[in-house]
């Protein structure tokens, strides 16, 4: 396992966002990888999101993106998602990767440098 700063941090993140359809999910995932903001993006098949928005309950199909990026590229990744995302208020949630296969973590960092 690899650790940065002795606190179980690798410098890599998993970032989650949701998209309304396969086309927008594929387009955004490709843009993130092409711009070297993400090493890899997994597009999960549509599920149903249940949420309250502007006083109404919604049940909508959404695709989940799991984005692997380095902490140093997160701000640009977030800005790019905000520019490309079709939602008024997109989900952009980042979770630090505390441990992982060192070679994989290094690949994330190298792919987003």
Secondary structure, 3 states (H helix, E strand, C coil): CCCECCCCECCEEEEEEEECCHHHHHHHHHHHHHCCCCCEEEEEEEEEEEEEECCEEEEEEEEEEEEEEEHHHHHHHHHHHHHHCCCCCCCCEEEECCCCCHHHHHHHHHHCC
